[in-house]
Amino acid sequence: MPTITIDGKTIEAPAGATVLDVARDNDIWIPTLCHDKRLSDYGACRLCLVEATRRGRTKTTTSCTLPVQDGVEITTQSERLAKLRRLVMELILASCPNSPAVLEMAERLGALPGRLEAEAGSDCIRCGLCVRACAEISEAHAISFAHRGIDRTITTPFGDPTSDCVLCGACVSVCPTGSRLLDLASISGEAPSQLRSRFDAGLATRRVISRPFPQALPNVPAIDPAACLRLNNGSCGVCERVCEANAIRFDDQDTEEEIAVGAVIVASGYAEYEPYAKHETGYSRFPDVLTSMEFERMLSASGPFGGHVVRPSDGREPKRIAFLQCVGSRDISCRNGYCSSVCCMYAVKEAFIAKEHMDDVDTTVFFMDVRAFGKEFDRYCERAEKEREVRFKRARVHDVQRNGAGDMVVRYCEEGGGVSSDGFDLVVLSVGLAPNEATRRLAADLGVALNDFGFVWTDPDNPLHTARPGIFAAGAAAGPKDIPETVVQASAAACEASRLLAAGQGTLTEDRVFPAERDVSTDAPRVGVFVCHCGVNIGGVVDVPNVAELAERLPYVVYTEDEIYTCSQDSQEHLRDMIEEHRLNRVVIASCSPRTHEALFQETLREAGLNPSLVAMTNIRDQCSWAHMDQPEAATRKAHDLVRMAVAKAALGEPLTSERIPVTPKALVVGGGLAGIASALAIADRGYAVLLVEKEDTLGGNLLHIPVGFEDQDVVSFLEGHRRRLMAHELVTVRTQATLTDVTGFVGNFRSVLSDGSEYEHGVAIVATGAQEYEPTEFMYHESPRVVTQRELSARLAGMNGTWEDAPERVVMIQCVGSRNEEHPYCSRVCCNRAVKNALRIKELSPTTEVHVLYRDVRTYGLREVNYQQARGKGVHFVRFTEDAPPSVVAGDGDEVRVRFLEQTLQCELDLGTELVVLSSGIVADSDANDVVGKLFKVPINGDGFFLEAHAKLRPVEFATEGVFLAGLAHGPKSLDESLGQALAAASRACTILSKPDIEGQPNIAEVKPDSCVACGLCESLCAYNAISLELQQIGRDERVFAKVNPALCKGCGACVAGCRSGGLNLRGFTDQQILAEISQLF
């Protein structure tokens, strides 16, 4: 290999390489505008001039055309070269004065614009990259240079469009100035079609080769076969020739692989309803009518508009935005007679976020019913209305038109019957979820049935089971559902599949291998700071680049950067690369909550060969952008403080280790209702022993009082079958009329004491304590036998065959009894569905009976919307009342009762005499039981008395306390199938612990300093986890009593450290020195 010297650096260069190639390979900068290593050398721009000395003779030449020769000395920077490059750059500036690439290079070389007269309208520097790309890469030879001197230009043969152009765009991709001469429509005679980005909902374009979306797995580019010229007509193929990794091979053939599996889970998702056929909405006719997904991408900082909300028609910020609900849902005209379950809440969320983007924007949601049936959803709607002034308008939109000023005019039918119209700058269509083509094809291949709407049919008794044994369905493939329900069903489907695979458990697993941990204990701190925009969650308020700039100047910081999403896969890979490249030994992540993301970054550090404890997270989302949403400057200042504190803490960080904790492969289930029974059976079927504890004398819980399900299934037989299986299972022990009195221990090693004094050791626990039906104190319940609850009516109707003798002439049902009020401000989720099913049953038994349902919002979400439509078709009357004008029930003549209410359409009070009033009683938490169990397991309860999960979307069946899980009505109101799904999900998550012989404890635990401990016992009394005790211990040759920490029990809360008066304790990862260093950054 020839040896050359570049700027005094001796380098062995590969034969045949140019000086420019060798310089670039060794990070030696030489300016150029005409070089592309994929193309032949040309030397057109003359900016890459160098001085080459050989055998005592020096000449100035272009480095891109100079091959390396043994013994040559190259100088890349000298005063003479600088002058020559500036002169050349001024000539280029004159011929192309407005190109950003040219201006940037001119500034770097010190060339002054304006010294030479600029060539008007020119944007071509005659570098020849496009001509060479067309000839050498595409092999099309469609363009070339023509003429000489100042008339030299790029053109086609004879200046006419040429069929030689294959529209590959290679010429455009290499042009440094984006020249207008490279107009593919002019060159080829036909305009290339624009490919729209699916990820950006069609609001942006994409290339034929592109990454599907920023967080795709795997995050690599993919070729669109429908648009690829090479795959469709055999032309082009540029990508294959220029790919340095040789990752593209067009001669590859599809192969079929047969895999033997024990179960299949269908999770093929859904398709967004496309409202092209809904001409009345104005979609595709007016650019300022968007779908909800398009608006979602507009709101996103990573979207095509960078998080800036504008009207597509003119780029102006909208002042009024309308959200139209039920587009493609609850609409039999497009054969989507179901409710999509998610549209109401995502519209409210988008309206809420739009107000965060533009405080002065007016947002209006046009709806039929607000279906906020999820946990905390009603509260969120109330916040949107009161805090963000989102306007909710109950109306049916007729059409959307555009007026002469270009604004959108929404015409709608008022609840009272009149027609009104309002003007808006932007209209957002809340489109529903539809079955996708992939699901139809997959169902045909797998031999599973679809329902009437095209979703995968599932068994009402086993909501994860399809028509074919061993094949399960989860998520929106089986019907519309929100994120928490989808995540629950995913774990539940995994549970059902794992039951079939239990015999082969662990036979195909492989241990993950991490690189050896780098010893940095004696190294000086080298801190890398990564500041996250989190889309607009942080970047919309906090000046993130400014925070990163501040971090750059802090002590020990050697690398900083800001990223849109630090948690994405490509960002994690980049983080690993930066740790290696800059030899980082401490990392600070300024982003969102450690509660959800710390484990991710810790694992990335392990993959980079660092101890996971060397990452410090600071939460500038919750504590800055969310807490000070209307004060961006204050939020940024606070972010400065938090980053300074985090860096000071990280610089003092030390590698920590954790202990391996053995797991007791047994489970405890608290509660003997459906959720408890189902989760106990699921765990036992996986091969683990289970103890089920029920306080009553009979198993079944609320299901004992429900004879028929929403899908007309026989609940009595269903429950009895589950109870028989449970009692017969050899791995299940059932204790009725028993309660827990004490729980000690930790994940993998719990010890519970029952009310009879017996003890049980177990590795996990599932809390399924259930809930209760609200017992009405209103509407004359308990005062008149004519007033009953839906549960009581269901029991009465279940015993009737064919007819209802002595059926009442009129039945009035009152919804939201004990729900959505001041005492219980949530939706009980099942009441509307139960009322509709009972109304249909009454009409079946006695078609002449009048049924009136008084409601606030009809919340028959999902596929059960069909029941609501059937009830209306059979003559059931649905009459709305408002929260501030509820109906009243009074005594009438004889046994009759009278119901008085304000009819909204007529705006007059009606007085109906009836023989039967049915109250749709809500679901309320079993507060006494939940309070006891919550304290025993140290798990939280929300304001409504239900248990609070670790994260509504990411961990919907887990508590923050490890090893304790949640299922059924104890979590919140839900239907039979939803409780069953959550029970299976909880069992699935519990088995992830039970299936391991041991688990890793946490490193951030308290440690005792024996020399400072005075054995006062205060720490022992303060510890909520019984993790610390006073014991006689050996220190050297001496024995004395001092505190001892159980590393498996300690949760790292720091209560003992804060309470110790003698300074005898430290919290690993939060030492006194680290805390004081953080405080010093504030003052």
C-alpha positions, 0 to 999 in steps of 0.5 A: 500500500502506498504511504502518503503524508497529509498535513504532516500525518503519515497515512497508508492509503489503498492503491487506486484511491484519490487524495480526497478519498484518503483525506475524508477517510481520516477526517481531514476536511477538503472543500468540494461541491462536485464530488460524490464517491459513487461517481467518477472523479471530475474536478469541476468545482476546483474547490478541492485544490491541494498542494502536492509535493513529490521529489522536491517539486510542488504543484497545485491540483484537484485532490479528487482527481489526484491518485495517491502515490508513494512518498507524496506530501499533501498540504490541504491548508495554506494561505495560497490555497485559501486565496485560490479557493475564495476566488473560485468560490466567488465565481461560483457565487456569481453563477449561483448566488441564492443556493443555501449549499453555495452560501454555506460553503462561501461563508466557510471559505470566507468568500464575499458575495457581491464582488462579481456581478451575479448571473440572474436566475441561475442556480446551476454551478455546472458541477456535472454531478447530475450528468454523471449520475444519469450516465453512471448510476441510472445508465439512462444518458437522458441529460448532458452538457450543451454549449460552451462558456457562459452558455454551458447548460444541462439539457436533453438531446435537442432540448426536447423531452426524452423517453430515455429518462426513467424518472428515477430522480438520481440527478435530483438527489445528487444536485448540491443546489437543487437546480431548476434545470432538473425538472423531471417533468420537462426532461421526461415529458411526464410529471412523476407522481408524488407518493404520500406518507402513510405515517403522516396521513398523506400530509407529506410526501415520501420516497420510493425507499423510505423508513415506514415511521421514526420508531419502526421495528426494524428501523430500516428503509424499505422499498415500495414495490408498487412504485419501484421502477426496477420491480415494475419495468426493469429500469433504474436499479440505482439503489442496488448499485449505490448501496455500500452495505450491499443490502439491496438485491433485486434478484432475491426471490420470495421464499416460503418457510414452514414453522410448527407452532402451538398457537396463533394470535391474530393482532392485525389491527384496523384500518382508519375509515376513509371518508371520501364517500361522505361528500357532505363532510367536504373531505377531499373537496376542501383542503381545510377539512382533515381527518382526525389522524391528519390533524394528529400528525399536524399536532405532532412535533415530528409531523410535516408541520412541526407541531404548528397548526395551520390551515392547509389551504393558506398556511394561516393559523385557525381561530375556530376548529370544529370536530365532527363526531361519528364519521364512519361510525354509528352509520348504517349508510356506510355499513358501519353500524357500530361505535368505534369506541375511541373517537369521542375521547381522541377528539376531546384530546385533540381539542385540548392539545389544540388549545395548548398550541394556540390559547386563543383558538375556539374549539367545538365538538359536534356530537350525538353522545359523548361516550367517555366510558373509560376510567377517568374519561368523564373527568378529562372531558370536564377538564377540557370544558372548564379549563380549556373552554372546549365547547360541546355541541349536541347536534347532528351535522348535515353538511360542510360547505365553503363560503366566499371567504374560504372559510368552512360553514358547518350546517347542523340540526339542533336538538330542538329541531332547528337548523343552524350554521357556524363558520370555522377555519378548520374542520376535523372529522373524527373517523372511526375504526374499520376492519382492514384488508389484512384481517380479511385475508388472514382470516381466510388463510387461518380459517377463522370466521368474521362477524357481520362487520368484518372483524374477527369473530370471538366467542362471547364466553371466551372473548380471546377465542376465535372459531378455530381452537388454538387461534386467538384474537386481540386488539382492534382486529376483533372489534374497535377498542381503546389503547388500555383495552388493546394492551389488556387483550394482548396480554390476555391472548398471550395467556391463552396461548401460553396455556397451550404451550405450558408443557414446552415452557422454557425449551426454546428460550435463550439468555440475552448476552450483554457486553462486559461492563466497563470499569469506570470507577477510577475514571474522571467523569465524562457526562453526556446530556441528551435533552428530549423534545418528546414531540410537543410535550416538552418542546412545545413549551420548553426551549429544548435547544437552549437547555442543551446549549446550557448543558454543553457548558457544565462541568464534566459534560463532553457531549450534548444534543437534543432529539425529538424522541429520545426513547425511539429505537433509532435514538437508543442505537444512537445513544449507544454509538455516542457512548462509545464514540465519546467514551461517556461514562455518565449519561443524563437524560432530560425527558419525561418520567423515570417511572415509565422510561428509566428501565429503557435507558438503563438497558441501553447503558447495559448494551453499551457496556456501562453499569445501568446505574450511571444514567440519571433522568430528570423529568422536564416534562411533568415538572416543567412543560406540563406544570408551567404550560402557560409560562414557557420562559419559567419552564425553560429556566426550571429545566436549566435548574433540573439539568444542572442538578442532574449533571452534578448528581451524575458526576458523583454517580458510582456503579451499583450492583443488585442481588438476585432474589429467588422466586417462590413459584406460587400465586395468591389471588384475593377475591373469588369473583369472575376475575379471581376465578379466571386468573387463578385457573390461568396461572394453575394451567401454567403449572403454578400453585394458587391459593384463592381467598374469598371473604364470602361463603360462595364463589362468583361475586357479582356474577351470581346476580347476572343470569344473562350476558350482553351477548345472551350467553347463559351466565349461570352455566358459564359461572358454574363451569368455571367454579367446577374447573377451579375446585377440581384443579390439583394446583388450586386451593380455595379458602372461602369465608377468609380474609387477609390480615397481614402481608409481608415480603416483596416480589418473589417472596411474599408471606400472607397471613389469613384470618384463621392464622394460617400463612401462605408464601407466594411469589405474586399476588392478584387483587380481584376484590370486585365492586358493588352495585350502587344501592339507590336512595333516590327515585322512591327505591325501597319506597315502592315495589314498582321501582326496581334496579336493572339487576332485579329486572334481569333476574325477573326476565330470565325466569320467563319463557316466551311471554310476560304474563301481566306485563306492564303497559309502560316501563320507564328506565332511568340511567346514570343512577349512582353514576356521573354525579358529584359523589361518583363522577364516573361512568359505570360502563355497563348500565346503558348496555344492560338497559338496552338488553333488558328493553329488548327482552321486554319487547320480545316478551311483550311487544305492546309494552311501552319502554322509555329510557331516560338517559344523559348519553347512550354509551353502547360502545363498540359492537353493542351499538347494534343492540341500541339500533335494534331497540330503537327499531322495536319502538323503545323510546330514548329520551334525554335529560340533563344533569341539571334537570334530572327526572323525578319519581313520585307516587301516583294513584294506587300502586302507580308511580309517575315519572316527570322529566323535561323533554329536550326537543319539545322543551316541556315537562312530561308526566308519565304514569307507569307500572314499573320504574327501572333504575340503572344503578352504577358500580361503586367500589368496595371501599372497605375491602379495598382500603384493607387490601390496599394497605396490606399490599401498599398499593394506591386507591384513586378518588373513587375508591378503585385501585390505581394501576401503575400506568393506564396504557403501559401497565394497565393490570400492574401496580407500582408495587412489583409482584402485585397485579390487578383485575376485574371490577376492583380496577373499575367498572367493566363488563363480563368479557372485559373482566375476563380479559383483564383477569387473563392479562393479570395472570399472564403478567404474574407468570412472567415472574413465576416462570423465573427461578430468580429476579434481579433486585433494585440497586438503589437501596439503603445501606448502613454506615456501622461506624455512625449507627447508634442503634436507636431504632428510629429507622426501623419504626419509619420503614413502611416495608419492614426492610430494616431491623436492629441485629447483633452483627460482627464488625471486625473482631467486635460484635454489636447491635446496629441496623441491617437492611434487607436488600430484597425488601428495601424499596429505596424510598429513603425514609430511613435515611431522612429520619436518621439523626446520626447520619448512619444511613445512605441511599445508594444512588442518592448519597449525601454528596449527590444531594448536596451537589444538586442543592448547590446548583440552585443557589 
